Amino acid sequence: MISAFLSKLLTTRQASFTEEGIEIFDLNFNMQPLLSLVRFQNETKDGEKMEKLGYFISESIIAHFKKRFAIEEKKISNLWTNLFDISGFGKVEVVDMTKDKTILKLGKSNFAKLYTEKYGIQKEPVCHIIIGMFKNLIEKTSGSKVEAKETSCIAMGNKVCTFELKTIR
Ligand SMILES: [Zn+2]
């Protein structure tokens, strides 16, 4: 079923999918099979670059929101989360949130699931691109540098993917 958020964006013409391109809130997006990212990561074995990509994805969105809407941080978090939830990576849930630490989880991480289907159970977490996105979000909304790690991953045989984000003083 189409997400309520996307449906609202489409009916209010804040999102358009045409032959000329995809725009959401006047920002250009593009679409590719998730498997291409999974294969790229497996072939390059470069988690750091994947994290950087995730970081830039989030940064592009937040910078655009700030410029386009001049909205406050809290609202950026809500919009950001709504966009993430229709990105195809899965739905993000907040497990715990204190001043210095945020714990997020993906109950159904499509990236990790696909990674495991293609390459089997992994010894290390694989969701670097998602860590990068979360890291950027928390950095931009908290104004502090953030240390981020994935503490459980579906690709390692865990039930969910869990992400721990700590602000560094
Ligand atoms: Zn994971």
py3Dmol code that shows the C-alpha trace and the ligand (Angstrom):
import py3Dmol

protein = """\
ATOM      1  CA  MET A   1       0.000   0.000   0.000  1.00  0.00           C
ATOM      2  CA  ILE A   2       1.197   3.538  -0.696  1.00  0.00           C
ATOM      3  CA  SER A   3       2.476   5.334   2.413  1.00  0.00           C
ATOM      4  CA  ALA A   4       0.218   8.098   3.770  1.00  0.00           C
ATOM      5  CA  PHE A   5       3.165  10.488   3.666  1.00  0.00           C
ATOM      6  CA  LEU A   6       3.936   9.821  -0.009  1.00  0.00           C
ATOM      7  CA  SER A   7       0.272   9.965  -0.907  1.00  0.00           C
ATOM      8  CA  LYS A   8       0.026  13.398   0.710  1.00  0.00           C
ATOM      9  CA  LEU A   9       3.157  14.591  -1.109  1.00  0.00           C
ATOM     10  CA  LEU A  10       1.734  13.454  -4.435  1.00  0.00           C
ATOM     11  CA  THR A  11      -1.740  14.930  -3.964  1.00  0.00           C
ATOM     12  CA  THR A  12      -0.318  18.271  -2.790  1.00  0.00           C
ATOM     13  CA  ARG A  13       2.186  18.171  -5.678  1.00  0.00           C
ATOM     14  CA  GLN A  14       5.162  18.341  -3.366  1.00  0.00           C
ATOM     15  CA  ALA A  15       6.464  15.205  -5.054  1.00  0.00           C
ATOM     16  CA  SER A  16       6.469  14.399  -8.759  1.00  0.00           C
ATOM     17  CA  PHE A  17       7.536  11.315 -10.667  1.00  0.00           C
ATOM     18  CA  THR A  18       7.696  12.119 -14.378  1.00  0.00           C
ATOM     19  CA  GLU A  19       9.766  11.109 -17.422  1.00  0.00           C
ATOM     20  CA  GLU A  20      11.849  14.227 -16.837  1.00  0.00           C
ATOM     21  CA  GLY A  21      12.777  13.262 -13.318  1.00  0.00           C
ATOM     22  CA  ILE A  22      11.843  12.735  -9.709  1.00  0.00           C
ATOM     23  CA  GLU A  23      11.409  15.709  -7.438  1.00  0.00           C
ATOM     24  CA  ILE A  24      10.463  15.729  -3.788  1.00  0.00           C
ATOM     25  CA  PHE A  25      10.136  19.184  -2.233  1.00  0.00           C
ATOM     26  CA  ASP A  26      11.869  20.517  -5.392  1.00  0.00           C
ATOM     27  CA  LEU A  27      14.931  18.378  -4.701  1.00  0.00           C
ATOM     28  CA  ASN A  28      16.044  15.976  -7.458  1.00  0.00           C
ATOM     29  CA  PHE A  29      16.061  12.327  -6.502  1.00  0.00           C
ATOM     30  CA  ASN A  30      16.840   9.158  -8.395  1.00  0.00           C
ATOM     31  CA  MET A  31      15.939   5.552  -8.000  1.00  0.00           C
ATOM     32  CA  GLN A  32      18.057   2.409  -8.293  1.00  0.00           C
ATOM     33  CA  PRO A  33      17.719  -1.207  -7.262  1.00  0.00           C
ATOM     34  CA  LEU A  34      18.906  -1.762  -3.686  1.00  0.00           C
ATOM     35  CA  LEU A  35      20.875  -4.751  -4.973  1.00  0.00           C
ATOM     36  CA  SER A  36      23.234  -2.414  -6.845  1.00  0.00           C
ATOM     37  CA  LEU A  37      24.284  -0.830  -3.518  1.00  0.00           C
ATOM     38  CA  VAL A  38      24.643  -4.257  -1.909  1.00  0.00           C
ATOM     39  CA  ARG A  39      26.881  -5.469  -4.751  1.00  0.00           C
ATOM     40  CA  PHE A  40      28.890  -2.245  -4.811  1.00  0.00           C
ATOM     41  CA  GLN A  41      29.661  -2.568  -1.105  1.00  0.00           C
ATOM     42  CA  ASN A  42      30.563  -6.235  -1.376  1.00  0.00           C
ATOM     43  CA  GLU A  43      32.877  -5.636  -4.313  1.00  0.00           C
ATOM     44  CA  THR A  44      34.613  -2.528  -2.976  1.00  0.00           C
ATOM     45  CA  LYS A  45      34.717  -3.785   0.656  1.00  0.00           C
ATOM     46  CA  ASP A  46      34.746  -0.130   1.580  1.00  0.00           C
ATOM     47  CA  GLY A  47      32.391   0.471   4.480  1.00  0.00           C
ATOM     48  CA  GLU A  48      33.827   3.924   5.070  1.00  0.00           C
ATOM     49  CA  LYS A  49      32.877   5.113   1.593  1.00  0.00           C
ATOM     50  CA  MET A  50      29.393   3.642   1.960  1.00  0.00           C
ATOM     51  CA  GLU A  51      29.024   5.557   5.204  1.00  0.00           C
ATOM     52  CA  LYS A  52      30.195   8.704   3.442  1.00  0.00           C
ATOM     53  CA  LEU A  53      27.556   8.180   0.752  1.00  0.00           C
ATOM     54  CA  GLY A  54      24.863   7.874   3.430  1.00  0.00           C
ATOM     55  CA  TYR A  55      26.228  10.993   5.102  1.00  0.00           C
ATOM     56  CA  PHE A  56      25.977  12.962   1.848  1.00  0.00           C
ATOM     57  CA  ILE A  57      22.455  11.676   1.154  1.00  0.00           C
ATOM     58  CA  SER A  58      21.260  13.035   4.484  1.00  0.00           C
ATOM     59  CA  GLU A  59      23.300  16.222   4.186  1.00  0.00           C
ATOM     60  CA  SER A  60      21.794  17.031   0.776  1.00  0.00           C
ATOM     61  CA  ILE A  61      18.292  16.619   2.161  1.00  0.00           C
ATOM     62  CA  ILE A  62      18.843  18.630   5.330  1.00  0.00           C
ATOM     63  CA  ALA A  63      20.693  21.457   3.572  1.00  0.00           C
ATOM     64  CA  HIS A  64      17.843  21.686   1.070  1.00  0.00           C
ATOM     65  CA  PHE A  65      15.132  21.695   3.765  1.00  0.00           C
ATOM     66  CA  LYS A  66      16.916  24.426   5.665  1.00  0.00           C
ATOM     67  CA  LYS A  67      17.261  26.610   2.588  1.00  0.00           C
ATOM     68  CA  ARG A  68      13.861  25.893   1.106  1.00  0.00           C
ATOM     69  CA  PHE A  69      11.689  26.029   4.211  1.00  0.00           C
ATOM     70  CA  ALA A  70      13.787  27.695   6.906  1.00  0.00           C
ATOM     71  CA  ILE A  71      12.317  25.163   9.304  1.00  0.00           C
ATOM     72  CA  GLU A  72      13.342  24.346  12.842  1.00  0.00           C
ATOM     73  CA  GLU A  73      15.339  21.257  13.731  1.00  0.00           C
ATOM     74  CA  LYS A  74      12.527  19.263  15.288  1.00  0.00           C
ATOM     75  CA  LYS A  75      10.509  19.539  12.099  1.00  0.00           C
ATOM     76  CA  ILE A  76      13.548  18.539  10.026  1.00  0.00           C
ATOM     77  CA  SER A  77      13.744  15.310  12.063  1.00  0.00           C
ATOM     78  CA  ASN A  78      10.097  14.519  11.351  1.00  0.00           C
ATOM     79  CA  LEU A  79      10.328  15.228   7.626  1.00  0.00           C
ATOM     80  CA  TRP A  80      13.653  13.418   7.408  1.00  0.00           C
ATOM     81  CA  THR A  81      12.217  10.340   9.098  1.00  0.00           C
ATOM     82  CA  ASN A  82       9.175  10.369   6.834  1.00  0.00           C
ATOM     83  CA  LEU A  83      11.458  10.506   3.797  1.00  0.00           C
ATOM     84  CA  PHE A  84      13.710   7.758   5.157  1.00  0.00           C
ATOM     85  CA  ASP A  85      10.673   5.526   5.698  1.00  0.00           C
ATOM     86  CA  ILE A  86       9.777   5.710   1.993  1.00  0.00           C
ATOM     87  CA  SER A  87      13.399   5.358   0.823  1.00  0.00           C
ATOM     88  CA  GLY A  88      13.242   1.564   0.667  1.00  0.00           C
ATOM     89  CA  PHE A  89      15.751   0.926   3.475  1.00  0.00           C
ATOM     90  CA  GLY A  90      12.974   0.096   5.951  1.00  0.00           C
ATOM     91  CA  LYS A  91      11.120   1.841   8.738  1.00  0.00           C
ATOM     92  CA  VAL A  92      13.189   3.505  11.445  1.00  0.00           C
ATOM     93  CA  GLU A  93      12.112   3.311  15.091  1.00  0.00           C
ATOM     94  CA  VAL A  94      13.489   5.178  18.084  1.00  0.00           C
ATOM     95  CA  VAL A  95      14.479   2.739  20.839  1.00  0.00           C
ATOM     96  CA  ASP A  96      15.911   5.298  23.235  1.00  0.00           C
ATOM     97  CA  MET A  97      16.806   8.957  23.108  1.00  0.00           C
ATOM     98  CA  THR A  98      18.658  10.919  25.772  1.00  0.00           C
ATOM     99  CA  LYS A  99      20.622  14.152  25.538  1.00  0.00           C
ATOM    100  CA  ASP A 100      23.842  12.462  24.474  1.00  0.00           C
ATOM    101  CA  LYS A 101      22.745   9.144  23.087  1.00  0.00           C
ATOM    102  CA  THR A 102      20.212   8.000  20.505  1.00  0.00           C
ATOM    103  CA  ILE A 103      19.444   4.375  19.757  1.00  0.00           C
ATOM    104  CA  LEU A 104      17.574   3.627  16.547  1.00  0.00           C
ATOM    105  CA  LYS A 105      16.509   0.358  15.028  1.00  0.00           C
ATOM    106  CA  LEU A 106      15.305  -1.073  11.759  1.00  0.00           C
ATOM    107  CA  GLY A 107      13.080  -4.080  12.322  1.00  0.00           C
ATOM    108  CA  LYS A 108      13.137  -4.855   8.648  1.00  0.00           C
ATOM    109  CA  SER A 109      16.385  -3.685   7.115  1.00  0.00           C
ATOM    110  CA  ASN A 110      16.046  -4.409   3.416  1.00  0.00           C
ATOM    111  CA  PHE A 111      19.722  -3.669   2.751  1.00  0.00           C
ATOM    112  CA  ALA A 112      20.913  -6.175   5.391  1.00  0.00           C
ATOM    113  CA  LYS A 113      18.328  -8.728   4.315  1.00  0.00           C
ATOM    114  CA  LEU A 114      19.358  -8.522   0.670  1.00  0.00           C
ATOM    115  CA  TYR A 115      23.045  -8.591   1.618  1.00  0.00           C
ATOM    116  CA  THR A 116      22.516 -11.837   3.514  1.00  0.00           C
ATOM    117  CA  GLU A 117      20.454 -13.373   0.721  1.00  0.00           C
ATOM    118  CA  LYS A 118      23.244 -12.650  -1.732  1.00  0.00           C
ATOM    119  CA  TYR A 119      26.377 -13.233   0.378  1.00  0.00           C
ATOM    120  CA  GLY A 120      25.300 -15.197   3.465  1.00  0.00           C
ATOM    121  CA  ILE A 121      25.603 -14.409   7.165  1.00  0.00           C
ATOM    122  CA  GLN A 122      28.296 -11.815   7.897  1.00  0.00           C
ATOM    123  CA  LYS A 123      30.784 -11.456  10.765  1.00  0.00           C
ATOM    124  CA  GLU A 124      30.462  -7.659  10.838  1.00  0.00           C
ATOM    125  CA  PRO A 125      27.484  -5.297  10.487  1.00  0.00           C
ATOM    126  CA  VAL A 126      26.865  -4.211   6.884  1.00  0.00           C
ATOM    127  CA  CYS A 127      24.557  -1.181   7.090  1.00  0.00           C
ATOM    128  CA  HIS A 128      27.246   1.490   6.668  1.00  0.00           C
ATOM    129  CA  ILE A 129      25.160   3.622   4.345  1.00  0.00           C
ATOM    130  CA  ILE A 130      22.407   3.800   6.979  1.00  0.00           C
ATOM    131  CA  ILE A 131      24.890   4.647   9.750  1.00  0.00           C
ATOM    132  CA  GLY A 132      26.079   7.573   7.606  1.00  0.00           C
ATOM    133  CA  MET A 133      22.541   8.857   7.169  1.00  0.00           C
ATOM    134  CA  PHE A 134      21.706   8.611  10.870  1.00  0.00           C
ATOM    135  CA  LYS A 135      25.045  10.127  11.868  1.00  0.00           C
ATOM    136  CA  ASN A 136      24.445  13.166   9.697  1.00  0.00           C
ATOM    137  CA  LEU A 137      20.885  13.602  10.966  1.00  0.00           C
ATOM    138  CA  ILE A 138      21.932  13.563  14.629  1.00  0.00           C
ATOM    139  CA  GLU A 139      24.923  15.825  13.957  1.00  0.00           C
ATOM    140  CA  LYS A 140      22.810  18.399  12.167  1.00  0.00           C
ATOM    141  CA  THR A 141      19.981  18.353  14.689  1.00  0.00           C
ATOM    142  CA  SER A 142      22.203  18.289  17.803  1.00  0.00           C
ATOM    143  CA  GLY A 143      24.936  20.587  16.534  1.00  0.00           C
ATOM    144  CA  SER A 144      27.575  18.191  17.945  1.00  0.00           C
ATOM    145  CA  LYS A 145      29.948  15.686  16.399  1.00  0.00           C
ATOM    146  CA  VAL A 146      28.597  12.159  16.616  1.00  0.00           C
ATOM    147  CA  GLU A 147      30.159   8.734  17.034  1.00  0.00           C
ATOM    148  CA  ALA A 148      27.972   6.129  15.351  1.00  0.00           C
ATOM    149  CA  LYS A 149      28.042   2.356  15.243  1.00  0.00           C
ATOM    150  CA  GLU A 150      25.767  -0.513  14.372  1.00  0.00           C
ATOM    151  CA  THR A 151      25.512  -2.766  17.420  1.00  0.00           C
ATOM    152  CA  SER A 152      23.359  -5.528  15.928  1.00  0.00           C
ATOM    153  CA  CYS A 153      22.714  -6.354  12.285  1.00  0.00           C
ATOM    154  CA  ILE A 154      20.282  -8.643  10.503  1.00  0.00           C
ATOM    155  CA  ALA A 155      23.187  -9.617   8.218  1.00  0.00           C
ATOM    156  CA  MET A 156      24.940 -11.100  11.291  1.00  0.00           C
ATOM    157  CA  GLY A 157      21.889 -13.168  12.106  1.00  0.00           C
ATOM    158  CA  ASN A 158      20.492 -10.688  14.658  1.00  0.00           C
ATOM    159  CA  LYS A 159      16.751 -10.035  14.761  1.00  0.00           C
ATOM    160  CA  VAL A 160      17.022  -6.307  14.024  1.00  0.00           C
ATOM    161  CA  CYS A 161      19.604  -3.731  12.993  1.00  0.00           C
ATOM    162  CA  THR A 162      20.408  -1.414  15.917  1.00  0.00           C
ATOM    163  CA  PHE A 163      22.307   1.846  15.668  1.00  0.00           C
ATOM    164  CA  GLU A 164      23.918   3.702  18.548  1.00  0.00           C
ATOM    165  CA  LEU A 165      24.705   7.392  18.105  1.00  0.00           C
ATOM    166  CA  LYS A 166      26.629   9.280  20.781  1.00  0.00           C
ATOM    167  CA  THR A 167      27.402  12.958  20.722  1.00  0.00           C
ATOM    168  CA  ILE A 168      31.043  13.802  21.401  1.00  0.00           C
ATOM    169  CA  ARG A 169      31.698  16.787  23.672  1.00  0.00           C
TER     170      ARG A 169
END
"""
ligand_1 = """\
1
ZN
Zn 22.335 -3.915 9.601
"""
view = py3Dmol.view(width=600, height=400)
view.addModel(protein, "pdb")
view.setStyle({"model": 0}, {"cartoon": {"style": "trace"}})
view.addModel(ligand_1, "xyz")
view.setStyle({"model": 1}, {"stick": {}})
view.zoomTo()
view.show()
